[in-house]
Amino acid sequence: MNEFDVDNMDLELDGLDDLDDQLMEEAIAMEEKPPARDLSFFHNIPVDVTLEVASTKLMLGDLMQLSSGAVIELEKVAGEPLDVKVNGQMLASAEVVVVNGKYGIKLVDIVDDVLNGFRL
């Protein structure tokens, strides 16, 4: 008598096809819906939010010759939305508004990739 039961071996292998299908379905489901991340520990980290009106480049020699009353032309057209930066990185474009007698900003367009995966 042989140690292996060759006649029943086909039955055992047939079950592997079902298992393979089930594993494939689970893998696809995991790819479609990434696990939720608990990022709540980031909520209390302070960041610097700045509003940049515009910028320009000057030669150091020109900068050294400036005096009170000098006008520096900037590279942004008047009326364009301003740049909102968080810790120096571009977050959005915005317009200046007044809120309770203080300056505020109204976000016009948020940069697509900046918060990718970090919305809570």
C-alpha distances in whole Angstrom, upper triangle without the diagonal:
4,7,9,9,11,13,15,16,19,20,20,22,25,26,27,29,31,31,33,35,36,37,39,41,41,42,45,46,47,49,51,52,52,52,56,57,59,62,65,65,67,70,72,72,76,76,80,80,83,85,86,89,89,89,90,90,94,95,95,99,100,98,100,103,103,105,106,106,104,102,98,97,93,91,90,92,94,92,89,86,86,83,81,79,77,77,78,75,76,75,78,81,83,87,89,90,92,91,93,96,93,91,88,86,84,81,81,78,75,73,70,67,69,68,64,62,64,66,65
4,5,7,9,11,13,13,16,18,18,19,22,23,24,27,29,28,30,32,33,33,36,38,38,39,42,43,44,45,48,49,49,49,53,54,56,59,62,62,64,67,69,69,73,73,76,77,80,82,83,86,85,85,87,87,90,91,92,95,96,94,97,100,99,102,102,103,101,98,95,93,90,87,87,89,91,89,85,83,82,79,78,76,73,73,75,72,73,72,74,78,80,84,86,87,89,88,90,93,90,88,85,82,81,78,78,74,72,70,66,64,66,64,61,58,61,62,62
4,7,9,12,12,12,16,17,16,18,21,22,22,25,27,26,28,31,31,31,33,36,36,37,40,41,41,43,45,46,47,46,50,51,53,56,59,59,61,64,66,66,69,70,73,74,77,79,80,83,83,83,84,84,87,88,89,93,93,92,94,97,96,99,100,100,98,96,92,91,87,85,84,86,88,86,83,80,80,77,75,73,71,70,72,69,70,69,72,75,78,81,83,84,87,85,87,90,87,85,82,80,78,75,75,72,69,67,64,61,63,61,58,56,58,60,59
4,6,9,9,9,12,14,13,14,17,18,19,21,23,23,24,27,28,28,30,33,33,34,36,38,38,40,42,44,44,44,47,49,51,54,57,57,59,62,64,64,67,68,71,72,75,76,77,80,80,80,82,82,85,86,87,91,91,90,92,95,94,97,97,98,96,93,90,88,85,82,81,83,85,84,80,77,77,74,72,70,68,68,69,67,68,67,69,72,75,78,81,82,84,82,85,87,85,83,79,77,75,72,72,69,66,64,61,59,60,59,56,53,55,57,57
4,6,6,7,10,11,11,13,15,16,18,20,22,22,23,26,27,27,30,32,32,33,36,37,38,40,42,43,44,44,47,49,51,54,57,58,59,62,65,65,68,69,72,72,75,77,78,81,81,81,82,83,86,87,88,92,92,91,93,96,95,98,98,98,96,94,90,89,85,82,82,84,85,83,80,77,77,74,73,71,69,69,70,67,68,67,69,72,75,78,81,82,84,82,85,87,85,83,79,77,75,72,72,69,66,64,61,59,61,59,56,53,56,57,57
4,6,5,8,10,10,11,14,16,17,19,21,21,22,25,26,27,28,31,32,32,35,36,37,39,41,42,43,43,47,49,51,54,57,58,60,62,65,65,68,68,71,72,74,76,77,80,79,80,81,81,85,86,87,90,91,90,92,95,94,97,97,97,95,93,89,88,84,81,80,82,84,82,79,76,76,73,72,70,68,68,69,67,67,66,68,71,74,77,80,81,83,82,84,87,84,82,79,76,74,71,71,68,65,63,60,58,60,58,55,52,55,56,56
4,6,7,8,10,11,13,15,17,18,20,21,22,24,26,27,29,30,32,33,35,36,38,39,41,43,44,44,47,50,52,55,58,59,60,63,66,66,69,69,72,73,75,77,78,81,80,81,82,83,86,87,89,92,92,91,94,96,96,98,98,98,96,94,90,89,85,82,81,83,85,83,79,77,77,74,72,71,69,70,71,68,68,67,69,72,74,78,80,81,84,82,85,87,85,83,79,77,75,71,71,68,66,64,60,59,61,59,56,53,56,57,57
4,6,5,7,9,10,12,14,16,17,18,20,22,23,24,26,28,29,30,32,33,35,36,38,40,41,41,44,46,49,52,54,56,57,59,62,63,66,66,69,70,73,74,75,78,78,78,80,81,84,85,86,90,90,89,91,94,93,96,96,96,94,91,88,86,82,80,79,80,82,80,77,74,74,71,70,68,66,67,68,65,66,64,66,69,71,75,77,78,80,79,81,84,82,80,76,74,72,69,69,65,63,61,58,56,58,56,53,50,53,54,53
4,5,5,6,9,11,12,14,16,16,17,20,21,22,24,26,27,28,30,31,32,34,36,37,38,39,42,44,47,50,52,53,55,57,60,60,64,64,67,67,70,71,72,75,75,75,77,77,81,82,83,87,87,86,88,91,90,93,93,93,91,88,85,83,80,77,76,78,79,78,74,72,72,69,67,66,64,64,65,62,63,62,63,67,69,73,75,76,78,77,79,82,79,78,74,71,70,66,66,63,60,59,55,53,55,54,50,48,50,52,51
4,5,5,6,9,10,12,14,15,16,18,19,21,22,24,25,26,28,30,31,33,34,36,37,38,41,44,46,49,52,53,55,57,60,60,63,63,66,66,69,70,71,74,74,74,76,76,80,81,82,86,86,85,87,90,89,92,92,92,90,87,84,82,78,75,74,76,78,76,72,70,70,67,66,65,63,63,64,61,62,60,62,65,68,71,74,75,77,76,78,81,78,76,73,70,68,65,65,61,59,57,54,52,54,53,49,47,50,51,51
4,5,5,7,9,11,12,13,15,17,18,19,21,23,24,25,27,29,30,32,33,35,36,36,40,42,45,48,50,52,53,56,58,59,62,62,65,66,68,70,71,73,73,74,76,76,80,82,83,86,86,85,88,90,89,92,92,92,90,87,84,82,78,75,74,76,77,75,72,69,70,67,65,64,62,63,64,61,61,60,61,64,67,70,73,73,76,74,77,79,77,75,72,69,67,64,64,61,58,57,53,51,54,52,48,46,48,49,49
4,6,6,7,10,11,11,13,15,16,17,19,21,22,23,25,27,28,30,31,33,34,34,37,40,42,45,48,49,51,53,56,56,59,60,63,63,66,67,68,71,71,72,74,74,78,79,80,84,84,82,85,88,87,89,89,89,87,85,81,80,76,73,72,74,76,73,70,67,67,65,63,61,59,60,61,58,59,57,59,62,65,68,71,71,74,72,75,77,75,73,69,67,65,62,62,59,56,55,51,49,51,49,46,43,46,47,47
4,5,5,7,10,10,11,13,15,16,17,19,21,21,23,25,26,28,30,31,32,33,36,39,41,44,47,48,50,52,55,55,58,58,61,61,64,65,66,69,69,69,71,72,75,76,78,81,81,80,83,85,84,87,87,87,85,82,79,77,73,71,70,71,73,71,68,65,65,63,61,60,58,58,59,56,57,55,57,60,63,66,69,70,72,71,73,76,73,71,68,65,63,60,60,57,54,52,49,47,49,48,44,42,44,46,46
4,5,6,7,9,10,12,13,15,16,18,20,21,22,24,25,27,28,30,32,32,36,38,41,44,47,48,50,52,55,55,58,58,61,61,64,65,66,69,69,69,71,72,75,77,78,82,81,80,83,86,84,87,87,87,85,82,79,77,73,70,69,71,72,70,67,64,65,62,60,59,58,58,59,56,56,55,57,60,62,65,68,69,71,70,72,75,73,71,67,64,62,59,59,56,53,52,48,47,49,47,44,41,44,45,45
4,5,5,6,9,10,11,13,15,16,17,19,20,22,23,25,26,28,29,30,33,35,38,41,44,45,47,49,52,52,55,56,59,59,61,63,64,67,67,67,69,70,74,75,76,80,80,78,81,84,83,85,85,85,83,80,77,75,72,69,68,69,71,69,65,63,63,60,58,57,55,56,57,54,54,53,55,58,60,63,66,67,69,67,70,72,70,68,65,62,60,57,57,54,51,50,46,45,47,45,41,39,42,42,42
4,5,5,6,9,10,10,12,14,15,16,18,20,21,23,24,26,27,28,31,33,36,39,42,43,45,47,50,50,53,53,56,56,59,60,61,64,64,65,66,67,71,72,73,77,77,75,78,81,80,82,82,82,80,78,74,72,69,66,65,67,68,66,63,60,60,58,56,55,53,53,55,51,52,50,52,55,58,61,64,65,67,66,68,71,68,66,63,60,58,55,55,52,49,47,44,42,44,42,39,36,39,40,40
4,5,5,6,9,10,11,12,14,15,17,19,20,21,23,25,26,27,31,33,36,39,42,44,45,47,50,50,53,53,56,56,58,59,60,63,63,63,65,66,70,71,73,76,76,75,77,80,79,81,81,81,79,76,73,71,67,65,63,65,67,65,61,59,59,56,55,54,52,53,54,51,51,49,51,54,56,60,62,63,66,65,67,70,67,65,62,59,57,53,53,50,48,46,42,41,43,41,38,36,39,40,40
4,5,5,6,9,10,11,12,14,16,17,19,20,21,23,25,25,29,32,34,37,40,42,43,45,48,49,52,52,55,54,57,58,59,62,62,63,65,66,70,71,73,76,76,74,77,80,78,81,81,81,79,76,73,71,67,64,63,64,66,63,60,58,58,55,54,53,51,52,53,50,50,48,50,53,55,58,61,62,64,63,65,68,65,64,60,57,55,52,52,49,46,45,41,40,42,40,37,34,37,38,38
4,5,5,6,9,10,11,12,14,15,17,19,20,21,23,23,27,29,32,35,37,39,40,42,45,46,49,49,52,52,55,56,58,60,60,61,63,64,68,69,70,74,74,72,75,78,76,79,79,79,77,74,71,69,65,63,61,63,64,62,59,56,56,54,52,51,49,50,51,48,48,46,48,51,54,57,59,60,62,61,64,66,64,62,58,56,54,51,51,48,45,44,40,38,40,38,35,32,35,36,36
4,5,5,6,9,10,11,12,14,15,17,19,20,21,23,26,29,32,34,37,39,40,42,45,45,48,48,51,51,53,55,56,58,58,59,61,61,65,67,68,71,71,70,73,75,74,76,77,77,74,72,68,67,63,60,59,61,62,60,57,54,54,52,50,49,47,48,49,46,46,45,46,49,52,55,58,59,61,60,63,65,63,61,57,54,52,49,49,46,43,42,38,36,39,37,33,31,34,35,35
4,6,5,6,9,10,11,12,14,16,17,19,20,22,25,28,31,34,37,38,39,41,45,45,48,47,50,50,52,54,55,57,57,58,60,61,65,66,68,71,71,69,72,75,74,76,76,76,74,71,68,66,62,59,58,59,61,59,55,53,53,50,49,48,46,48,49,45,45,44,45,48,50,54,56,57,60,58,61,64,61,59,55,53,51,47,47,44,42,40,37,35,38,36,32,30,33,34,34
4,5,5,6,9,10,11,12,14,16,17,19,19,23,25,28,31,34,36,37,39,42,42,45,45,48,48,51,52,54,56,56,57,59,61,64,66,67,71,70,69,72,74,73,75,75,75,73,70,67,65,61,59,57,59,60,58,55,52,52,49,48,47,45,46,47,44,44,42,44,47,49,52,55,56,58,56,59,62,59,57,54,51,49,46,46,43,40,39,36,34,36,34,31,28,31,32,32
4,5,5,6,9,10,11,12,14,16,17,17,21,23,26,29,32,34,35,37,40,40,43,43,46,46,49,50,51,54,54,55,57,58,62,63,64,68,68,66,69,72,70,73,73,72,71,68,65,63,59,57,55,57,58,56,53,50,50,48,46,45,43,44,45,42,42,40,42,45,48,51,53,54,57,55,58,60,58,56,52,50,48,45,45,42,39,38,34,32,34,32,29,26,29,30,30
4,5,5,6,9,10,11,12,15,16,17,21,24,27,29,32,34,35,37,40,40,43,43,45,45,48,49,50,52,52,53,55,56,60,61,63,66,66,64,67,70,69,71,71,71,69,66,63,61,57,54,53,55,56,54,51,48,48,46,44,43,42,43,44,40,40,39,40,43,46,49,52,53,55,54,57,59,57,55,51,48,46,43,43,40,37,36,32,30,33,31,27,25,28,29,30
4,5,5,6,9,10,11,13,15,16,19,22,26,28,31,33,34,36,39,39,42,42,44,44,47,48,49,51,52,53,55,56,60,62,63,67,66,64,67,70,68,71,70,70,68,65,62,60,57,54,52,54,55,53,50,47,47,45,43,42,41,42,43,40,40,38,39,42,44,48,50,51,53,52,55,57,55,53,49,47,44,41,41,38,36,35,31,30,32,30,26,24,27,28,28
4,5,5,6,9,10,11,12,13,17,19,22,25,28,30,31,33,36,36,39,39,42,42,45,46,47,50,50,51,54,55,58,60,61,65,65,63,66,68,67,69,69,69,67,64,61,59,55,53,51,53,54,52,49,46,46,43,42,41,39,40,41,38,38,36,38,41,43,46,49,50,52,50,53,55,53,51,48,45,43,40,40,37,35,33,30,29,30,28,25,22,25,25,25
4,5,5,6,9,10,11,13,16,19,22,24,27,29,30,32,35,35,38,38,40,40,43,44,45,48,48,49,51,52,56,57,59,62,62,60,63,66,64,66,67,66,64,62,59,57,53,50,49,51,52,50,47,44,44,41,40,39,37,38,39,36,36,34,36,39,42,45,47,48,51,50,52,55,52,50,46,44,42,39,39,36,33,31,28,26,28,26,23,20,23,24,25
4,5,5,6,9,11,13,16,19,23,25,28,30,30,32,35,35,38,37,40,40,42,43,44,46,47,48,50,51,54,56,58,61,61,59,62,65,63,65,65,65,63,60,57,55,51,49,47,49,50,48,45,42,42,40,38,37,36,37,38,35,35,33,34,37,40,43,46,47,49,48,51,53,51,49,45,42,40,37,37,33,31,30,26,25,27,25,22,19,23,23,24
4,5,5,6,9,11,14,17,20,23,25,28,28,30,33,33,36,36,39,38,41,42,43,46,46,47,50,51,55,57,58,62,61,59,62,65,63,65,65,64,63,60,57,55,51,49,47,48,50,47,44,41,42,39,37,37,35,36,38,34,34,32,33,36,38,42,44,45,47,46,49,51,49,47,43,41,38,35,35,32,30,29,25,24,26,24,21,18,21,21,22
4,6,5,6,8,11,14,17,20,23,25,25,27,30,31,33,33,36,36,39,40,41,44,44,45,48,49,52,55,56,59,59,57,60,62,61,63,63,62,61,58,55,53,49,47,46,47,48,46,43,40,40,37,35,34,33,34,35,32,32,30,32,35,37,41,43,44,46,45,47,50,47,45,42,39,37,34,34,31,29,27,24,23,24,22,19,16,19,19,20
4,6,6,9,12,15,18,20,23,25,25,27,31,30,33,32,35,35,37,38,39,42,42,43,45,46,50,52,53,57,56,54,57,60,58,61,61,60,58,56,52,51,47,44,43,45,46,44,41,38,38,35,34,33,31,32,33,30,30,28,30,33,35,39,41,42,45,44,47,49,46,44,40,38,36,32,32,29,26,25,22,20,22,20,17,14,18,19,20
4,6,10,12,15,19,20,23,26,25,27,30,31,33,32,35,34,36,37,38,41,41,42,45,46,50,52,53,57,56,55,58,60,58,60,60,60,58,55,52,50,46,44,42,43,45,42,39,36,37,34,33,32,31,32,33,30,29,27,28,31,34,37,40,40,43,42,45,47,45,43,39,36,34,31,30,27,25,24,20,19,22,19,16,14,17,18,19
4,6,9,12,15,17,20,22,22,24,27,28,30,30,33,32,35,36,37,40,40,42,44,46,49,52,53,57,56,54,57,59,57,59,59,59,57,54,51,49,46,43,41,43,44,42,38,35,36,33,31,31,29,31,32,29,28,26,27,30,32,36,38,39,41,40,42,45,42,41,37,34,32,29,29,27,24,23,20,19,21,18,15,12,15,15,15
4,6,9,12,14,17,19,20,21,25,25,27,27,30,30,33,34,35,38,39,40,42,44,47,50,51,54,54,52,55,57,55,57,57,57,55,53,50,48,44,42,40,42,43,41,38,35,34,32,30,29,27,28,29,26,26,24,26,29,31,35,37,38,40,39,42,44,41,39,36,33,32,28,29,26,23,22,19,17,19,16,13,10,13,13,14
4,6,10,12,15,17,18,20,23,23,26,27,30,30,33,34,36,39,40,41,44,45,49,51,52,55,55,53,55,58,56,58,58,58,56,54,51,49,46,44,42,44,45,43,39,36,36,33,30,29,27,28,30,27,28,25,27,31,33,36,38,38,40,39,41,43,41,39,36,34,32,29,30,28,25,24,21,19,20,17,15,11,13,13,13
4,7,9,12,14,15,16,20,20,23,24,27,27,30,32,34,37,38,40,42,44,47,50,50,54,53,51,54,56,54,56,55,55,54,52,49,48,44,42,40,42,43,40,37,34,33,31,28,27,25,26,28,25,26,23,25,29,30,33,35,35,37,35,38,40,38,36,33,31,29,27,28,26,23,22,20,19,19,15,13,10,10,11,9
4,6,9,11,12,13,17,17,20,21,24,25,28,30,32,35,36,37,40,42,45,47,48,51,51,48,51,54,52,53,53,53,52,50,47,46,42,41,39,41,42,39,37,33,32,29,26,25,22,23,25,23,24,22,24,28,29,32,34,34,36,34,36,39,36,34,31,29,29,26,28,25,22,22,20,18,17,14,13,9,9,10,8
4,6,8,9,11,14,15,18,19,23,24,27,30,32,35,37,38,41,42,45,48,48,52,51,48,51,53,51,53,52,52,51,49,47,46,42,41,40,42,42,40,37,34,32,29,26,25,22,23,25,23,25,22,25,28,29,32,33,34,35,33,35,37,34,33,30,29,28,26,28,26,23,23,21,20,18,15,15,11,10,10,8
4,5,6,8,11,11,15,16,19,20,24,26,28,32,33,34,37,39,42,44,44,48,47,45,47,50,48,49,48,49,48,46,43,43,39,38,36,39,39,37,34,31,29,26,23,21,18,19,22,20,21,19,22,25,26,29,30,31,32,30,32,34,31,30,27,26,26,23,26,24,20,20,19,18,16,13,13,10,8,9,7
4,5,5,8,10,13,15,19,20,23,26,29,32,34,35,38,40,43,45,45,49,48,45,48,50,48,49,48,49,48,46,44,43,40,39,37,39,39,37,35,31,30,27,23,22,19,20,23,22,23,20,23,26,26,29,30,30,31,28,30,32,30,29,26,25,25,23,26,25,22,22,22,20,18,15,16,13,10,10,8
4,6,7,8,12,14,18,19,23,26,29,32,34,35,38,39,42,44,44,48,47,44,46,49,47,48,47,48,47,46,43,43,40,39,38,40,40,38,36,32,30,27,24,22,18,18,22,21,23,21,24,27,28,30,31,31,32,30,31,33,30,29,27,26,27,25,28,27,23,23,23,21,19,16,18,15,12,13,11
4,6,6,9,11,14,16,20,22,25,28,30,31,34,36,38,41,40,44,43,41,43,45,43,44,44,44,44,42,40,39,36,35,34,36,36,35,32,29,27,24,20,18,15,15,18,17,19,17,20,24,24,27,27,28,29,27,29,31,28,26,24,23,24,22,25,23,20,20,20,18,16,13,15,13,10,11,10
4,6,8,10,14,15,19,21,24,28,30,31,34,36,39,41,41,45,44,41,43,46,43,44,43,44,43,41,39,39,36,35,34,36,35,34,31,28,26,23,19,18,15,15,19,18,20,17,20,23,23,25,25,26,26,24,26,28,25,24,21,21,22,20,23,23,19,20,21,20,17,14,16,15,11,11,9
4,6,9,13,15,18,21,24,28,30,31,34,36,38,41,40,44,43,40,42,44,42,43,42,42,42,41,39,39,36,36,34,36,36,34,32,29,26,24,20,18,15,15,19,19,21,19,21,24,24,26,26,26,26,24,25,27,24,24,21,22,23,22,25,25,22,23,24,22,19,17,19,18,15,15,13
4,7,10,13,16,20,22,26,28,28,31,33,35,37,37,40,40,37,39,41,39,40,39,40,40,38,36,36,33,33,32,35,34,33,31,27,25,22,18,16,12,12,16,16,18,17,20,23,23,26,25,26,26,25,26,27,24,23,21,21,23,21,25,24,21,21,22,20,17,15,18,17,14,15,14
4,7,10,13,16,19,23,25,25,29,30,32,35,34,37,37,34,35,38,36,37,36,36,36,35,33,33,30,30,29,32,31,30,28,25,22,19,16,14,10,10,14,15,17,15,18,21,21,23,22,23,23,22,23,24,21,20,18,18,20,20,23,23,20,20,22,21,17,16,19,19,16,17,16
4,6,10,13,16,19,21,22,25,27,29,31,31,34,34,31,33,35,33,34,33,34,33,32,30,30,27,27,26,28,28,27,25,22,19,16,12,10,7,6,10,11,13,12,15,18,18,20,20,21,22,21,23,24,20,19,17,16,18,17,20,20,17,17,19,18,14,14,18,18,15,16,17
4,6,10,12,16,18,19,22,23,26,28,28,31,30,27,29,32,29,30,29,30,29,28,26,26,23,24,23,25,25,24,23,19,16,14,10,8,6,5,8,10,12,12,14,16,16,18,17,19,20,20,22,22,18,16,15,14,17,16,19,19,17,17,20,19,15,16,19,21,18,18,19
4,7,10,13,15,17,20,23,25,28,28,31,30,27,29,31,29,30,29,29,28,26,24,24,21,21,20,22,22,21,19,16,13,10,7,6,5,6,8,9,10,9,11,12,12,14,14,16,17,17,19,19,16,13,12,11,13,13,16,16,14,15,18,17,14,15,18,20,17,17,19
4,6,10,12,13,17,19,22,25,25,28,26,24,26,28,25,26,25,25,25,23,21,21,18,18,17,19,19,18,17,14,10,8,6,5,6,8,8,10,10,10,11,11,11,13,12,15,16,17,19,19,15,12,11,10,13,13,15,16,14,15,19,19,15,17,20,23,20,20,22
4,6,9,12,15,18,21,24,25,27,25,23,26,27,24,25,24,23,23,20,18,18,15,15,13,16,15,14,13,10,7,6,5,6,9,11,10,11,10,10,10,9,8,10,9,12,14,16,19,18,14,11,10,8,11,11,13,14,14,15,18,19,16,18,21,24,22,22,24
4,6,8,12,14,17,21,21,24,22,20,23,24,21,23,22,21,20,18,15,15,11,12,10,13,13,13,12,10,6,5,6,7,11,12,10,11,10,11,11,10,10,11,11,14,17,19,22,20,17,14,13,11,14,13,14,15,15,15,19,20,17,19,23,26,24,24,26
4,7,11,14,17,20,21,24,21,19,22,23,20,21,20,19,18,15,13,12,9,10,8,10,10,10,9,8,5,7,9,11,14,16,14,15,13,14,13,10,10,10,10,14,16,19,22,20,17,13,13,12,14,14,14,15,16,17,21,22,20,22,25,28,27,27,29
4,7,11,13,17,19,21,18,17,20,21,19,20,20,19,17,14,11,10,6,6,6,9,10,11,10,10,7,8,11,12,16,17,14,15,13,15,14,12,12,13,13,17,20,22,25,24,21,17,17,15,17,16,16,17,18,17,21,22,20,23,26,29,28,28,31
4,7,10,13,15,18,15,14,17,18,16,19,19,18,16,13,10,9,6,6,7,11,13,15,13,13,11,10,13,13,17,17,14,15,14,17,16,15,16,17,17,21,23,26,29,27,24,20,20,19,20,20,20,19,20,19,23,23,21,24,27,30,29,30,33
4,7,10,12,15,12,12,15,16,15,17,18,18,15,12,8,8,5,6,9,12,14,17,15,16,14,14,17,17,20,20,16,17,17,20,19,18,19,20,21,24,27,29,32,30,27,24,24,22,24,23,23,23,23,22,25,25,24,27,30,33,32,33,36
4,7,9,12,10,10,13,15,14,17,19,19,15,14,10,10,9,9,12,16,18,21,19,20,18,17,20,19,22,21,17,19,19,22,22,21,23,24,24,28,30,33,35,33,30,27,27,26,27,26,26,26,26,24,27,27,26,29,31,35,34,35,38
4,6,8,6,6,10,11,11,14,17,17,13,12,9,10,10,12,15,18,20,23,22,23,21,20,23,22,25,24,20,22,22,25,26,24,26,26,26,30,32,35,37,35,32,29,29,28,30,29,29,29,29,28,31,31,29,33,35,38,37,38,41
4,5,5,6,9,10,11,15,18,19,15,15,12,13,14,15,19,21,23,27,25,27,24,24,26,25,27,26,23,25,25,28,29,28,29,30,30,34,36,38,40,38,35,32,33,32,34,33,33,32,32,31,34,33,32,35,37,40,40,41,44
4,5,5,6,9,10,14,17,18,15,16,13,16,16,18,21,24,26,29,28,28,26,25,27,25,28,26,23,25,26,29,30,29,31,31,31,34,36,38,40,38,35,32,33,32,35,34,35,34,34,32,35,35,33,36,38,41,40,42,44
4,5,5,7,9,13,16,17,14,16,14,16,18,19,23,25,27,30,30,31,28,28,30,29,31,29,26,29,29,33,33,32,33,34,33,37,38,41,43,40,37,35,36,35,38,37,37,37,37,35,39,38,36,40,42,45,44,45,48
4,5,5,7,10,14,14,11,12,10,13,15,17,20,22,24,27,27,28,26,26,28,27,30,29,26,28,28,31,31,30,31,31,30,34,35,38,40,37,35,32,33,33,35,35,35,35,35,34,37,37,35,39,41,44,43,44,47
4,5,6,9,12,13,10,11,10,13,14,16,19,22,23,26,26,27,24,24,26,25,27,26,23,26,26,29,29,28,29,29,28,32,33,35,37,35,32,29,31,30,33,33,33,33,33,32,36,35,33,37,39,42,41,42,44
4,6,8,12,14,12,14,13,16,17,20,23,26,26,30,29,30,27,27,29,28,30,28,26,28,29,32,33,32,32,32,31,34,35,38,39,37,34,32,33,33,36,36,37,37,37,36,39,39,37,40,42,45,43,45,47
4,7,10,12,9,12,12,15,17,20,23,25,26,29,29,31,28,28,30,30,32,31,28,31,31,34,34,33,33,33,32,35,36,38,40,37,35,32,34,34,37,37,37,38,38,37,41,41,39,42,44,47,46,47,49
4,7,9,6,9,9,13,15,18,21,23,23,26,27,28,25,26,28,28,30,29,26,29,29,32,32,30,30,30,28,31,32,35,36,33,31,29,31,31,34,34,35,35,36,35,39,39,37,40,43,45,44,45,47
4,6,6,9,11,15,17,21,23,24,24,27,28,29,26,27,29,29,31,30,28,31,31,34,33,32,31,30,29,31,32,34,35,32,30,28,31,31,34,35,36,37,37,37,41,41,39,41,44,47,45,46,48
4,6,9,11,15,17,21,22,24,23,26,27,28,25,27,28,28,31,30,28,31,31,33,32,31,30,28,26,29,29,32,33,29,27,26,28,29,32,34,34,36,37,37,40,41,39,41,44,47,45,45,47
4,6,10,13,15,19,20,21,20,23,25,26,24,26,28,28,31,31,29,31,31,33,32,29,28,27,25,27,28,31,32,28,27,25,28,28,31,32,33,34,36,36,40,40,38,41,44,47,45,45,47
4,7,10,13,16,18,19,19,22,23,25,23,24,26,27,30,30,27,29,29,31,30,28,27,26,25,28,28,32,33,30,28,26,28,28,31,32,32,33,34,34,38,38,37,39,42,45,44,44,46
4,6,9,13,15,15,15,18,20,21,20,21,24,25,28,28,25,27,26,28,27,25,24,23,22,25,26,30,31,28,26,24,26,26,28,29,29,30,31,31,35,36,34,37,40,43,41,42,44
4,6,10,12,13,14,17,18,19,18,19,21,22,25,25,22,24,23,26,25,22,23,22,21,25,26,29,31,29,26,24,25,24,26,27,27,27,29,28,32,33,31,34,37,40,38,39,41
4,7,9,10,11,15,15,17,16,17,20,21,25,25,22,23,22,24,23,21,21,20,20,24,26,29,31,29,27,23,24,23,25,25,24,25,27,26,30,31,29,33,35,38,37,38,40
4,6,8,10,13,12,14,12,14,17,18,21,22,19,20,18,21,19,17,18,17,18,21,24,27,30,27,25,21,22,20,22,22,21,22,23,22,26,27,26,29,31,35,34,34,37
4,7,9,12,11,13,12,13,16,17,21,22,18,19,17,19,18,15,17,17,18,22,25,28,31,29,26,23,23,21,22,21,20,20,21,20,23,25,24,27,29,33,32,32,35
4,6,9,7,9,9,10,14,16,20,21,18,18,16,17,15,13,13,14,15,19,22,25,28,26,24,20,20,18,18,18,16,17,18,18,22,23,22,25,27,31,30,30,33
4,6,6,9,10,13,16,19,23,24,22,21,18,20,17,14,14,13,15,18,21,25,28,26,24,21,20,18,18,18,16,17,20,20,23,25,25,27,29,33,32,32,35
4,6,9,10,13,16,19,23,25,22,22,20,20,18,14,13,12,13,16,18,22,25,23,21,18,18,16,17,17,16,18,20,21,24,27,26,28,31,34,33,32,35
4,6,9,12,15,18,22,25,22,22,19,19,16,12,11,9,10,13,16,20,23,21,20,16,16,14,14,15,13,15,18,19,23,25,24,26,29,32,31,30,33
4,6,10,13,16,19,22,20,19,16,16,13,9,9,8,11,14,17,20,24,23,21,17,16,13,13,13,11,12,15,16,19,22,21,23,25,29,28,27,30
4,7,9,13,16,19,17,16,13,13,9,6,5,5,8,12,15,18,21,21,19,15,13,10,10,9,8,9,12,13,16,19,18,20,22,26,25,24,26
4,7,10,13,16,14,14,11,11,8,5,5,6,8,12,15,17,21,20,17,13,12,9,10,9,9,10,12,13,17,18,17,19,22,25,24,23,26
4,6,10,12,10,10,7,8,6,5,6,9,11,14,17,19,22,22,19,15,13,10,11,10,10,10,10,10,14,15,14,16,19,22,21,21,23
4,7,10,9,8,6,6,5,6,7,10,11,13,16,17,20,20,17,14,11,9,10,8,10,10,9,10,14,15,12,14,17,20,18,18,20
4,6,5,5,4,5,7,9,10,13,14,17,19,20,23,23,19,16,14,12,13,12,13,12,11,10,14,14,11,13,16,19,17,17,20
4,5,5,6,6,9,12,13,16,16,19,21,21,23,24,20,17,15,13,15,13,16,14,12,12,14,14,10,11,15,17,14,15,17
4,6,9,10,13,15,16,19,19,22,23,23,26,26,22,20,18,17,19,17,19,18,15,15,17,16,12,14,17,18,16,18,19
4,7,9,12,14,15,18,19,22,24,24,27,27,23,20,18,17,19,17,18,17,15,14,16,15,12,14,17,20,18,19,22
4,6,9,12,14,18,19,22,24,25,28,28,24,21,19,17,18,15,17,15,12,10,13,11,8,11,14,17,15,17,20
4,6,8,11,15,16,19,22,23,26,26,23,20,17,14,15,12,13,11,9,7,11,10,8,11,13,17,15,16,19
4,7,10,13,15,18,20,21,24,25,21,18,15,13,13,9,11,9,6,6,9,9,6,8,11,14,13,13,16
4,6,10,13,15,18,19,23,23,20,17,14,10,10,7,7,5,4,5,9,11,9,11,13,17,15,15,18
4,7,10,13,17,18,22,22,19,16,13,9,9,6,5,5,7,8,12,14,13,14,17,20,19,18,21
4,7,9,13,14,18,18,16,12,10,6,5,4,5,7,9,11,15,17,15,16,19,22,21,20,22
4,6,10,12,16,16,14,10,8,6,5,7,7,10,12,15,18,21,19,20,23,26,24,23,25
4,7,10,13,12,10,7,6,5,6,9,10,13,15,18,21,23,21,22,25,28,26,24,26
4,7,10,10,8,6,5,5,7,10,12,15,17,20,23,25,23,24,27,29,27,25,26
4,7,6,5,5,6,8,10,13,15,19,20,23,26,28,26,26,30,31,29,27,28
4,5,5,6,6,9,10,14,17,20,21,24,27,29,26,26,29,31,28,26,26
4,6,8,9,12,14,18,20,23,24,28,30,32,29,29,32,33,30,28,28
4,7,9,13,15,19,21,24,25,28,31,33,30,30,34,35,32,30,31
4,6,10,13,16,19,22,23,25,28,30,27,27,31,32,29,28,28
4,7,10,13,16,19,20,22,25,27,24,25,28,30,27,26,27
4,7,10,13,16,16,19,22,24,21,21,25,27,24,22,23
4,6,9,12,13,16,19,21,18,19,22,24,22,20,22
4,6,9,11,14,17,19,18,18,21,23,21,19,21
4,6,7,11,13,16,14,14,17,20,18,16,18
4,7,10,12,16,15,15,18,21,20,18,20
4,7,9,12,12,13,15,18,17,16,19
4,6,9,8,9,11,14,14,13,16
4,6,6,8,10,13,13,13,17
4,6,7,7,11,12,12,16
4,6,5,9,10,11,15
4,6,9,9,10,14
4,6,5,6,10
4,6,7,11
4,6,9
4,6
4
